């Protein structure tokens, strides 16, 4: 092995996937600026949504659940955005856990008020997030809903056969 050079970067070996069975895959929280109705989403808060998406992808990869990365990151993005935009809260928590044959993604904003899909107009730039979550859940033999009077929104996606 060649000698190390001060200040030189070292290549990092990608760790082998670790089977995450019946347990936590991710448990993260972000602080956001409470949003008033009609106010635009702050750039920092939008960046935090992207960070949650990247963390989710990384954790799924670490757990060998690469086959669910696209669908799960879309669900995380939509549910976290929904919480930031509509709850008026200052903290959002995201958990992902393997529960039997499913990956369950839960977004907790702590504010009651059930999330409901709405009909977005043909030219609307928003309003389709929960419809996307419902479609992804259906495609992956799962479902979605709310708990705790709407303070938690969850989505379950069936694990691929090779991960069961």
N, C-alpha and C positions, 0 to 999 in steps of 0.2 A: 504494500500500500504506500503510495507516495506521501511525503510529508505534507502537513497542513500549512497553508499560507495564511498568515494573519489577514483578516478582512476578506478572504476569498469565500465565496458561497459554496455550500455543500449540497450536492444533489440529495433530495429526499426520496427515499424509496416509498412507493405507495403501499400502505399496509394491506394485508390480506383481509378480505371481507370476514366479518365476524357474524355468525348467525345470531340474530336477535329474535328470539322466540318468546312469546308471551311476556312482554315487558316493554319498558320505555325505549323508544328510539330517539325521541327528542323531547325536551322540556325547556323552553326558552320564553323569555318575556322581553317586551320592548316598552319603553316609555314614549308616549306621543303627546303632542299638544292637544288639549281638549278642543274640539272643533265645534263652532257654532253652526246651526243650520244655515245652509246657503254659502258658507265660507269655502274657499278653495282649499284643497289638500296641500299642506305645506311640503316643500321640496324635501326637507329632512324626514318627514313622516313617510313620504313616497319611497325614499331611499331605505327606510327601515323595512318596508314591505319587501323590497328586493333582497335585503339582507336575510330576512326570514326564509325566502324562497331558496337562496343559496345554501343556507344552513340545512334546510330540509333535504336538499339534493345531496349534500355531503353526508349527512347522517344515513340516508337511505343507501348510498353507495357503500358506506362503511359496514352496513348491516347486510350487504349482499342483495338488496332489494332494488337493484338498478332498473328492473323491468317496470317499476312503478314511479320512477322519477318524474317523467313528463306529466302524468296525471296528478300525482300528489303535489307537485309544485304549483300546478294550476289551481288546485283546490286551496292550498295554503295562501296563494296570492289573492284569490277572490275572497276568501273568508276573512283574511286579515284586513284587506282593503275595506270590506263591508263594515268590520268592527271599527276601524279608524274613522271612516266617513260618517257612519250613522249612530254610533253609541255616545259620542261626546265624552268618552272616558279618557283617562291619562295613562292607562296601562293596558296592554293586550298580551295575553299569554297563549302560546301555541304548544300543544303536545301532540306527539305521534307515538302510538304504541301498537305492538302486535298483540292482537287478542284472538286466539284461536287461528282461524283461517283468514283473518281480516287485518288490514292496517286501519286503525282509527285515528283520524286527524281531528283534533278539537281546538277551537279558538274560543278563548274566554275573555270577554270584555267586562264582565261583572255588572252590566247594566241590563235589567229586565227589558223585554221587548222583543218578541219573536221575529226572527228574520223570515220574510216571505218574498218569494219571487214576484216580480211585477212585469207587466207587459211593457216592454220598451217600444217606443215609437220607431218606425222604420229608419229615421235619420238620427235617432238618439245616440249620443256618444257614451252613455252609461246605462246601467239598469239591467244588464244581462248576466251579471256574475252568478247569482243563485241558479239561474237556468243552466249555466255552464256546469256548475257543481252537480246539479241534478242529472244532467246528461252524462257526465263522467262517471258518477256513481252507478247509474244504470248500466253503462257500457262495461263497467268492471264488476258487475253482479253485486253491487253494494246498495247503500241508501244514505240519506242524510236527514238531519232534523235539528231540533233545538232541545235544550234541557234547562233546568233552573230558570223557568219563566223567560227564556230567551237569552239569558246571560251567557250561555254556551251554545255554540253552533258546531255540529260535528258532521263528519262524513266518513263512511266505512267503504273501503275498497277491498275486494277479494284479492288475497295473495295469489301470485302465479303458482301453478302446480309445483314447480321445482323449489319453491320457497316454503311449502307446507310441510 
